Amino acid sequence: MSTPSASLSARKIGFIGGGNMASALIRGMLSSHAVDAGAVRASDVNEARRDELHTRFGIEVTEDNAAVAEWADVIVIAVKPQIVDRILAPIASGIRDGDLVISIAAGIPIEALEARLPDGTRVVRTMPNTAAIALAGATAIAPGTHAQKTDIEVAKALFSAVGRSVVLDESLLDAVTGLSGSGPAYVMVMIEALADGGVKVGLGRDVALLLAAQTVYGAAKLQLETGEHPGRLKDMVTSPGGTAIAGLHTLESGGLRRTLIDAVEAAAQRSAELGAQMAQKLRK
């Protein structure tokens, strides 16, 4: 995880919605000292959720979305996609020139957001994943029509507090959704299957699950820190006539590689379908 830049230090950051992703971002910013608690506020309709955010992070909370938008100069839309249309009008009244709106609502196109916000609003659309909760997320950032370089820097600083980020054209966000957005689910299936394999050959369930999860974590960390191609790192483990090549032969026979490729493609296609539906809903 990279260190957040100073681009957040003078900003007032308001979260519309206080769910898991908002909580992760708040935790990341505060724990990395990118901002202090006085520079963050959040709104949520759920009183218990508001109380939890206030108790855990010491931030101000409210159920009034418009009040948060009016106070903040960086407004993070962190609600479920299905209710974005209901919150845009109230927050639009509080947006001023120079404010930045960052959306983490999956499937909501930039053009649909810009159409419901004041003319010229700076919008950045993002696609984070659930690993942000563990401060190990992967996030894609796409600038809107009016977004400036400084806005991208703010978004990168925000998401660097919970993992790693890349800046891409919005047209690639469905692909990102299919890969890193949905990817944690694929990896959880792999961890579960590896643990099942461990149980089958005699390990206790708890030990097998710990070893499986740590192995996946360690392999990913090794690739990220070395920058080596995964094939080269795989070859480092694969001795002639050894155990790893026997296991890899079984994986190839079972079509694991093709299945994962197909999973990413299917999820990306579904993301595009859902995005089109949400865009149509917001245009009404």
SENU-948175 format. One record per atom (N, C-alpha, C): residue in one letter; x, y, z. Coordinates in steps of 0.2 Angstrom, whole numbers, plus 5000, padded with zeros to 4 digits. Example, Ala and Ser with C-alpha at 12.3 -4.5 7.8 and 13.67 -1.06 7.14 Angstrom:
2
A506649725039;A506249785039;A506649845039;S506449895035;S506849955036;S506450005039;
//
This chain:
284
M500449945000;M500050005000;M500450065000;S500350114995;S500750174995;S500550225000;T500950275001;T500750325006;T500350385003;P499750395006;P499350455003;P499750515003;S499650554997;S499950614996;S499650675001;A499950735000;A499650785004;A499050815001;S498850794995;S498250824992;S497650814995;L497550775001;L496950775005;L497050815011;S497550845012;S497650875019;S497250935020;A497150975014;A496751035015;A496051025013;R495750965012;R495150955009;R494650935015;K493950945014;K493450925018;K493050865014;I493050805017;I492850745013;I492250725017;G491650725013;G491050705015;G490850635011;F490550595015;F490350525013;F489550525013;I489350515007;I488550505006;I488450425007;G488350405012;G488250325013;G488850305018;G488750265023;G489250255028;G489350175028;G489250135023;G489350065023;G490050045023;N490149985021;N490849955022;N491449985018;M491250005012;M491750045008;M491950115011;A491450145013;A491550215016;A491950205022;S491750155026;S492150145033;S492850125031;A492950085026;A493650065024;A494050125022;L493750175018;L494150235016;L494250275022;I493750285026;I493850325032;I494450305037;R494450235038;R494950205042;R495650215039;G495650205032;G496250215029;G496550285029;M496150335028;M496350405028;M496650415035;L496250395040;L496450415047;L497050385049;S497050315048;S497650275050;S498250295047;S498250325041;S498850345037;S498950425039;H498550455043;H498650525044;H498550565038;A498250545033;A498150585027;A497650645029;V497150635034;V496750685036;V496650675043;D496350725047;D496150705054;D495350705054;A495050675059;A494350665060;A493950725059;G494150785060;G493850845059;G493650865052;A494050835047;A494050845040;A493550795037;V493250755041;V492850695038;V492150695041;R491650695037;R490950685039;R490550635035;A490050605038;A489650555034;A488950555035;S488550535030;S487850535031;S487650465030;D487050445034;D486850375032;D486150375035;V485650335032;V484950335035;V484950295041;N485450245042;N485350195047;N485750225054;E485350235059;E485550265065;E486150225068;A486050155068;A486550115071;A487250125067;R487150135061;R487750135057;R488150205058;R487750255059;R487950325061;R488350325067;D488050295072;D488350285079;D488950245079;E489050195075;E489650155074;E490150195071;L490050235066;L490550275063;L490850335067;H490350365071;H490550415076;H490950385081;T490750325084;T491150295090;T491850275088;R491850245082;R492450215079;R492950265077;F492750315074;F493250355070;F493150435073;G492650445077;G492650515080;G492450565075;I492150545070;I491950595064;I491150615066;E491050675063;E490350695063;E489850655058;V489250645061;V488850605056;V488150635056;T487750625051;T487050645051;T486650605046;E486050615046;E485650575041;E485450625035;D485750685035;D485550735030;D486150735025;N485950705019;N486450705014;N486650775011;A486150815011;A486250885008;A486750925012;A486650915019;A487150945024;A487850925023;V487950865022;V488650845021;V488950865014;A488450865009;A488750895002;A488850965003;E488451005006;E488551075007;E489251095011;W489351055016;W489951065020;W490651045016;A490550985013;A491250955010;A491450985003;D492050985001;D492251004995;D492450934991;V492550884994;V492550814991;V492050774993;I491550754989;I490950724990;I490950654988;V490950604992;V491050534990;V490350494990;I490150474984;I489450444984;I489650364985;A489450344991;A489550274993;A488950244995;V488450254991;V487750214992;V487750164987;K487250114988;K487150064983;K486850094976;P487050064971;P486850094964;P486150104963;Q485750064966;Q484950064966;Q484650124969;I485050164973;I484750224976;I485150284974;V485550284970;V485950344968;V485450394965;D484950374961;D484550424958;D484150464964;R484050434970;R483750464975;R484150514979;I484750504978;I485250554982;I485550604978;L485550604972;L485850654968;L485550724968;A484850724968;A484550794968;A484750824975;P484650794981;P484850834987;P485550854987;I486050814985;I486750834986;I486850884980;A486550884975;A486650934969;A486651004972;S486151024976;S486051084979;S486651114983;G487051074985;G487551094990;G488251094986;I488251074980;I488851074976;I489051144973;R489651164974;R489951224972;R490451224967;D490651274963;D491151274959;D491851244962;G492151204959;G492751174962;G492751114966;D492051094968;D491951034972;D492150974968;L492250924971;L492450854967;L491950804970;V491650774965;V491150714967;V491550654965;I491650604969;I491950544968;I491450484969;S491250444964;S490750394964;S491050324965;I490850284970;I491050214970;I490450174969;A489950204966;A489350164965;A489450124958;A489450064959;A489550014953;A489050024948;G489250034941;G488850034936;G488550094934;I488650154937;I488350214936;I488850254932;P488650264925;P489150304921;P489250374923;I489850394921;I489950464922;I489450514919;E489250504913;E488750544910;E488150554913;A487850494916;A487250494920;A487350534926;L487950534930;L488050574936;L488050644934;E488450664929;E488550734926;E487850764924;A487450724922;A486750754919;A486350774925;R486450744931;R486050754937;R486350804942;L486950824940;L487250874945;L487350934941;P487550994945;P487651054941;P488151054936;D487951094931;D488451104925;D489151114927;G489651074924;G490351084925;G490551054932;T490151014935;T490350974941;T490950924939;R491450924943;R492050884942;R491850814945;V491850764941;V491650694943;V492150644942;V492350604946;V492750554945;V492450484947;R492450434943;R492050374944;R492650324946;T492450284951;T492950234953;T492650164954;M493050114953;M492850044954;M493350014959;P493250014966;P493649984971;P493449914972;N493749874976;N493449804978;N493449794985;T493149744987;T493049734994;T493749724998;A494249704995;A494849704999;A495149765002;A494749825000;A494949885003;A494749885011;I494349845013;I494149835020;I494749815024;A495149775021;A495849755024;A496349795022;L496249855019;L496749905017;L497249875011;A496949825007;A497349795002;A496949794996;G496549844994;G496049854989;G496449864982;A496049854977;A496249874970;A495749914967;T495949974965;T495450024963;T495650054956;A495150054952;A495250094945;A494850164946;I495150214943;I494950284943;I494850304936;A494250334935;A494150364928;A493850434929;P494250484926;P494050554926;P493450564922;G493050614924;G492450634920;G492650694916;T492150724912;T492250774907;T492550834910;H492450854916;H492650914919;H493250904924;A493450844925;A493950824930;A494650854928;Q494950884933;Q495650904932;Q496150864935;K496750874933;K497350834936;K497350834943;T497250884946;T497150894954;T496650844957;D496050834953;D495550794955;D495750724955;I496150704950;I496350634949;I496850624955;E497250674957;E497750664962;E497450654969;V496850694970;V496450684976;V496150614976;A495850594971;A495550524971;A496150474972;K496750474969;K497250424970;K497450434977;A497550484980;A497750494987;A497250454992;L496550464990;L496050434994;L496050364994;F496150334988;F496150264987;F496850224988;S497350264988;S498050244990;S498050224998;A497550255002;A497450245009;A497250175010;V496950145005;V496650075006;V496950025001;G497450034998;G497749984993;G498150024987;R498049994981;R498350024975;R497850044970;S497950084966;S497550114961;S497850124954;V497450124949;V497650144942;V497150194939;V497350234935;V496950274931;V496850254924;L496150244923;L496050214916;L495450254913;D495350244907;D494750274903;D494150234906;E493550274906;E492950244909;E492750184905;S492950184898;S492650124894;S492950054897;L493450064901;L493849994903;L493549974910;L493050014913;L492849994920;L492449934920;D492149914915;D491749854915;D492249794915;A492849804912;A493349754912;A493649744919;V493749804922;V494049804929;V493549774934;T492849784933;T492349754937;T492449674936;G492549654930;G492549584929;G493249554932;L493749594932;L494349564935;L494449574943;S494649644944;S494749654951;S494149664956;G493549694952;G492949704956;G492649644959;S492649594954;S492349524956;S492849474958;G493449494957;G494049444958;G494049414965;P493949454970;P493949424977;P493549364978;A492949364974;A492549304975;A492849244972;Y493149254966;Y493549204963;Y494049174968;V494449224971;V495049204975;V494749164981;M494149184984;M493949154990;M493749084988;V493449064982;V493349004980;V493948964979;M494448994977;M495148954976;M495348934983;I495348984988;I495548974995;I495148914998;E494548924997;E494048865000;E494248794997;A494348794990;A494548734987;A495248704989;L495748754990;L496348734992;L496348704999;A495948735003;A495848715010;A495448645010;D494948635006;D494648565005;D495148515003;G495648534999;G496148484997;G496548465002;G496748515007;G497148505012;G496748455017;V496148465018;V495748425022;V495748355019;K495648345013;K495648285010;K496248245011;V496848275011;V497448235012;V497648235019;G497248255024;G497348245031;G497448305036;L497448365033;L497548425038;L496848435041;G496848465047;G496248495050;G496048555047;R495348565047;R495048615043;R495348685045;D495448705051;D495748765053;D496448775050;V496848725051;V497548735048;V497548735041;A497148695037;A497148695030;A496848765028;L496448795031;L496148865029;L496648915030;L497048915036;L497548965037;L498148955032;L498348895030;L498848885026;L498648905019;A498048895017;A497848905010;A497748985009;A497449025014;A497449095014;A498149125014;Q498549105018;Q499249135019;Q499649115012;T499549065009;T499849045003;T499649094997;V499049104997;V498749154992;V499049224993;Y498949244999;Y499249305001;Y499949315000;G500349265002;G501049265001;G501249264993;A500949224989;A501049224982;A500949294979;A500349324981;A500149384978;A500649444980;K500849444986;K501349484989;K502049484985;L502249414984;L502849404981;L502849434974;Q502349424970;Q502249454963;Q502249524963;L501949564968;L501849634968;L502549664970;E502849634975;E503549664977;E504149644973;T504149594969;T504649584964;T504549604957;G503849614956;G503749634949;G503849584943;E504049524946;E504149464941;E503549444938;H503649414932;H503049384928;H502849324932;P502149314933;P501949254937;P502249184934;G502349184928;G502549124925;G503349104928;R503749164928;R504349154931;R504349124938;L503949164942;L503849144949;L503649074950;K503149054945;K502848984945;K503448934944;D503848954939;D504448904937;D504948894943;M504948954947;M505448944953;M505248894958;V504548874958;V504348824963;V504348754960;T504348754953;T504248694949;T504848654947;S505048604951;S505648564950;S505448504945;P505948484941;P505848434937;P505648364941;G505048344938;G504848284941;G504548284948;G504448354951;G504248364958;G503548364959;T503348394965;T502648394967;T502248454963;A502548504963;A502248564960;A501948554953;I502448524949;I502248504942;I501748454941;A501648404946;A501148364946;A500448394947;G500448444952;G499848484954;G499648524948;L500148554945;L500048604939;L499748564933;H499948504932;H499648464927;H498948454928;T498748434934;T498048424936;T497648484935;L497948544937;L497548614936;L497448624928;E497948614924;E497848624917;E497348574914;S497348514916;S496948464914;S496148484916;G496148514922;G495448534924;G495248604921;G495648634917;G495448694913;G495448754918;L495848754923;L495748814928;L495948874924;R496448884920;R496648944917;R496048974913;R495748924908;R495248944904;R494648964908;T494448934913;T493848944918;T493949014921;L494549034923;L494649104926;L494549154921;I494849144915;I494749194909;I494049204908;D493649144907;D492949144906;D492549184911;A492749174917;A492449204923;A492449284922;V493149304921;V493249374920;V492849404915;E492849374909;E492449394903;E491649394905;A491449344908;A490649344909;A490449394914;A490949414919;A490749464924;A490849534921;A491249544916;A491349604913;A490749614908;Q490449564905;Q489949574901;Q489249594905;R489249554911;R488649574915;R488649644918;S489349664920;S489349734922;S489149784917;A489349774910;A489049814905;A488349814905;E488049754905;E487249754905;E486949794911;L487249784917;L486949814923;L487049894922;G487649914920;G487749984919;G487350014914;A487149984908;A486650014904;A485950014907;Q485749974911;Q485149974914;Q485150034919;M485650044923;M485650094928;M485650164924;A486050164919;A486050234915;A485450254912;Q485050204910;Q484350214907;Q483950234913;K483950204918;K483550224924;K483650304926;L484350324926;L484550384928;L484350444923;R484250424917;R484050464911;R483350484911;K482950444915;K482250454915;K482050514918;
//
